[in-house]
C-alpha cells in the first residue's frame, strides 16, 4: 500500500482535498474515483498537468475495487449542503450513497477518512456498512471547526493562530461545543488574557457554528479549508505522526459514550484513530457534549424509520 491515497468523489470538496494533498507531498500515489467517470478522468488530467509544481506523485483514476489497494481512502461522495439547510438535512440522501460505498469496502485493510456531511452520522454509517474497526473509520469531524475557532481567536487577540490552543468537540454542526475552560494562548488561559470579555465566548462560538452557512450563502459550498484539513489528517495517518486531532469516530466508552460517532481529541497515526482522550471540561461543557451526542443518536435513529 505504501502511501497510496484514494479519493471517492471529485466534486468541489474532493478536488480541493486532492490539490491540498498533492501540495502537502504526503502521498506517493493519488487515485480518483467518481460515479461520473469522465469527470474523475478530467480532474486527474488537470491535476497531472501541474506535476512540475508539487512533489512527485502518481495520479490517475481508479475503480472502487482498486481503491482497496490504497492505504487510506477519503470519501467525499454525495451532494453538498444547500443554502438554508443544516448538515443533518443532508442525511438521508448521503447515507444511501455512503452505505453502498461502505459495503464495497468490506474487508478493506486500510483506513477510511469520511469528509461527506453530515460527517458524524455518516462516519457511523460507514463503520457499520463496512464492518471495519472503529479506529479505522474516522471523519474530519470538528477539525475544521477547531481551525475556524483558532483563526477567529487569533484575529480577536492578536497572536499567531499556531500559538492558540482551543478545541471544538461533539458534532460537526449546530450542537458542537467550544471548550473555553481549556482554551489557551501560549500557555495562558484565554479567560485570563488581558482584555478578554466573557461575552466574547458566546459571540465567537456562534460565529464558528454558522461559518459554513455564511460561506455556502456566498459561494454555494465550502471546499478549500476542508481540503487543507483533510491533507493535514492524511499526513498524520501516512507519516505515523500520532498527532492529537479532533476527529470523529465511533466511540467505545469515552465519557460513557457508546455507538455514536462524534469528535473528541484523539491520537491519530498509522494505526488509525486509536487513543481517545477526555479533555478538560467544566460541568456546562460536559452537559453540552452529552446533548450533542444525543442529537447525533437521534439523527442516526431516523435512518431506520
C-alpha positions in Angstrom: 0.0 0.0 0.0 2.9 2.4 0.7 1.5 5.9 0.8 -1.3 5.4 -1.7 -4.4 7.6 -1.2 -7.8 7.2 -2.9 -10.4 9.8 -3.1 -14.0 8.8 -3.8 -16.0 11.8 -5.1 -14.4 14.5 -7.3 -16.8 17.4 -6.7 -15.6 20.7 -5.2 -14.6 19.1 -1.9 -12.9 16.0 -3.4 -10.8 18.1 -5.8 -9.8 20.5 -3.0 -8.7 17.5 -0.9 -6.7 16.3 -3.9 -5.0 19.7 -4.5 -4.1 20.1 -0.8 -2.8 16.5 -0.6 -0.6 17.0 -3.7 0.9 20.2 -2.3 1.5 18.6 1.1 3.5 15.9 -0.5 2.2 13.2 1.8 1.0 10.7 -0.8 3.1 8.6 -3.3 0.0 7.9 -5.4 -3.3 9.7 -5.6 -6.2 7.8 -7.2 -9.5 9.4 -8.1 -13.0 7.8 -8.5 -16.3 9.3 -9.2 -19.7 8.0 -10.3 -19.2 10.4 -13.3 -16.1 8.6 -14.7 -15.4 11.4 -17.2 -15.3 14.0 -14.5 -12.8 11.9 -12.5 -10.7 11.5 -15.6 -10.8 15.2 -16.4 -9.8 16.1 -12.8 -6.9 13.6 -12.9 -5.7 15.0 -16.2 -5.9 18.6 -15.0 -4.1 17.9 -11.8 -1.4 15.9 -13.6 -0.6 18.8 -15.8 0.7 20.6 -12.7 3.1 17.9 -11.8 6.1 20.3 -12.1 4.7 22.2 -9.1 4.2 19.6 -6.4 6.3 16.6 -5.0 6.3 13.5 -7.2 3.0 11.6 -7.0 1.3 9.0 -9.3 -2.0 10.5 -10.3 -4.8 8.5 -12.1 -8.4 7.3 -11.9 -9.3 4.0 -10.3 -12.2 1.7 -9.8 -13.8 1.2 -6.4 -12.3 -2.3 -6.4 -8.8 -0.8 -7.0 -9.3 1.6 -4.1 -8.9 -1.3 -1.8 -5.2 -1.2 -2.6 -4.8 2.2 -1.1 -3.5 2.8 2.4 -6.2 5.5 3.0 -9.4 6.1 1.2 -11.0 9.5 1.5 -14.8 9.6 0.9 -16.1 12.9 -0.4 -19.0 11.5 -2.4 -22.5 12.8 -2.0 -24.2 16.2 -2.5 -23.2 19.4 -0.7 -25.4 21.5 1.6 -27.9 23.8 0.1 -28.4 27.4 1.3 -30.7 27.4 4.3 -30.4 23.7 5.3 -28.4 22.1 8.1 -25.9 19.4 7.7 -28.4 16.9 9.2 -30.8 17.8 6.4 -28.4 16.1 4.1 -28.5 12.9 6.0 -31.0 10.6 4.1 -29.6 11.5 0.7 -26.0 10.9 1.5 -26.5 8.0 3.9 -27.6 5.8 1.0 -24.5 6.7 -1.0 -22.1 6.1 1.9 -23.7 2.8 2.9 -23.2 1.5 -0.7 -19.6 2.6 -0.7 -19.1 1.0 2.8 -20.4 -2.3 1.7 -18.0 -2.2 -1.2 -15.1 -1.7 1.3 -16.0 -4.6 3.5 -12.8 -6.4 4.4 -10.6 -3.4 3.5 -7.4 -3.4 5.5 -6.6 0.4 5.4 -8.2 3.4 6.9 -11.3 5.3 5.7 -11.5 9.1 6.1 -15.0 10.5 5.9 -15.5 14.0 4.7 -19.1 13.9 3.3 -21.6 15.7 5.5 -23.2 15.2 7.9 -19.8 13.7 8.7 -20.5 12.3 12.2 -23.6 10.2 11.3 -22.0 9.2 8.0 -18.9 8.0 9.9 -21.2 5.7 11.9 -22.9 4.6 8.7 -19.6 3.8 7.0 -18.3 1.9 10.0 -21.4 -0.2 10.2 -21.7 -0.8 6.5 -18.0 -1.7 6.0 -17.6 -3.7 9.2 -14.2 -2.0 9.7 -12.9 -1.5 13.3 -13.9 1.9 14.7 -10.3 3.1 14.8 -10.1 2.6 11.0 -13.1 4.8 10.1 -12.7 8.4 11.1 -14.3 11.6 10.0 -12.7 15.1 9.7 -15.2 15.9 12.5 -14.6 19.2 14.3 -11.0 19.6 12.9 -12.4 22.4 10.7 -14.5 24.0 13.5 -11.4 23.9 15.7 -9.3 25.6 12.9 -12.0 28.3 12.5 -12.1 28.9 16.2 -8.3 29.4 16.4 -8.4 31.7 13.4 -11.1 33.8 14.9 -9.3 33.9 18.3 -6.1 35.0 16.6 -7.9 37.8 14.9 -9.5 38.7 18.2 -6.5 38.6 20.4 -3.5 39.2 18.1 -1.1 36.2 18.5 -0.5 33.8 15.6 -3.0 31.1 15.0 -0.4 28.4 15.7 0.1 29.8 19.3 -3.6 29.3 20.1 -4.7 26.0 21.6 -8.5 25.7 21.7 -10.8 22.9 20.7 -14.3 22.3 19.4 -15.8 18.8 20.2 -19.0 16.9 19.6 -21.0 17.2 16.4 -19.6 19.0 13.4 -22.7 21.1 13.3 -25.2 23.0 15.3 -24.7 21.2 18.6 -20.9 21.5 18.6 -19.2 22.5 21.9 -16.4 25.0 22.3 -14.2 24.1 25.2 -13.5 27.6 26.6 -12.4 26.2 30.0 -9.3 24.7 28.4 -8.6 27.2 25.7 -5.1 28.8 25.9 -2.8 31.2 24.2 0.8 30.4 24.6 0.0 28.6 27.9 -2.1 31.5 29.2 -5.8 30.6 29.7 -7.9 32.6 27.3 -10.2 33.6 30.2 -7.1 35.3 31.8 -6.0 37.1 28.6 -5.7 40.8 29.1 -9.0 42.5 28.0 -10.9 39.2 27.5 -14.6 39.6 28.0 -16.9 36.7 28.9 -19.5 37.8 26.3 -16.9 37.1 23.6 -17.4 33.4 24.2 -21.0 33.4 23.0 -20.2 35.6 20.0 -17.2 33.6 18.8 -18.9 30.2 19.4 -21.8 31.4 17.3 -19.5 32.7 14.5 -17.8 29.3 14.4 -21.1 27.5 14.4 -22.5 29.4 11.4 -19.3 29.8 9.5 -20.1 27.1 6.9 -23.6 28.6 6.3 -22.0 32.0 5.7 -19.7 30.6 3.1 -22.4 28.5 1.4 -24.7 31.5 1.2 -22.0 33.4 -0.7 -20.3 30.8 -2.9 -22.5 27.7 -2.7 -20.1 25.3 -1.0 -17.2 25.1 1.5 -14.2 23.3 0.0 -10.8 24.9 0.4 -10.4 24.8 4.2 -11.8 21.2 4.4 -9.2 20.3 1.7 -6.4 21.6 3.9 -7.9 20.0 7.0 -8.0 16.6 5.2 -4.5 16.8 3.9 -3.3 17.5 7.5 -5.2 14.5 8.7 -3.7 12.3 5.9 -0.2 13.5 6.9 -0.7 12.2 10.5 -2.0 8.9 9.2 0.6 8.3 6.5 3.6 9.5 8.4 2.5 8.0 11.7 2.8 11.4 13.4 0.4 10.4 16.3 -1.0 13.9 16.4 -3.9 14.7 18.7 -6.7 15.8 16.4 -10.4 16.4 17.0 -11.5 13.7 14.6 -14.9 12.0 14.6 -15.0 8.2 15.3 -17.5 5.7 16.7 -17.0 6.0 20.5 -16.5 2.9 22.7 -16.6 4.1 26.2 -15.0 7.6 26.5 -17.2 9.6 28.9 -19.6 6.7 28.8 -20.4 7.2 25.1 -21.1 4.1 23.0 -22.3 3.6 19.5 -22.2 7.3 18.4 -19.6 9.0 16.2 -18.5 12.4 17.4 -15.3 14.4 17.9 -13.0 14.2 20.9 -9.2 14.8 20.9 -7.8 11.6 19.5 -4.3 10.2 18.8 -4.1 9.7 15.0 -1.3 7.7 13.4 -0.6 4.8 11.1 -2.9 2.5 13.0 -5.8 5.0 12.7 -7.7 7.0 15.3 -6.7 5.0 18.4 -6.5 6.6 21.8 -9.5 8.9 22.5 -8.7 11.5 25.1 -11.0 13.1 27.6 -10.3 16.9 27.6 -10.6 19.3 30.4 -14.3 20.4 30.6 -16.4 22.2 33.1 -19.9 21.0 34.0 -21.7 23.1 31.4 -19.4 21.9 28.6 -19.8 18.2 29.7 -23.6 18.6 29.6 -23.4 20.3 26.2 -21.3 17.4 24.9 -23.9 14.9 26.2 -26.6 16.9 24.4 -24.6 16.9 21.2 -24.2 13.1 21.4 -28.0 12.8 21.9 -28.6 15.0 18.8 -26.4 12.7 16.8 -28.0 9.5 18.2 -31.5 10.9 17.3 -30.4 11.8 13.8 -28.9 8.3 13.2 -32.1 6.6 14.5 -34.1 8.3 11.8 -32.3 6.2 9.2 -34.1 3.1 10.5 -37.6 4.6 10.3 
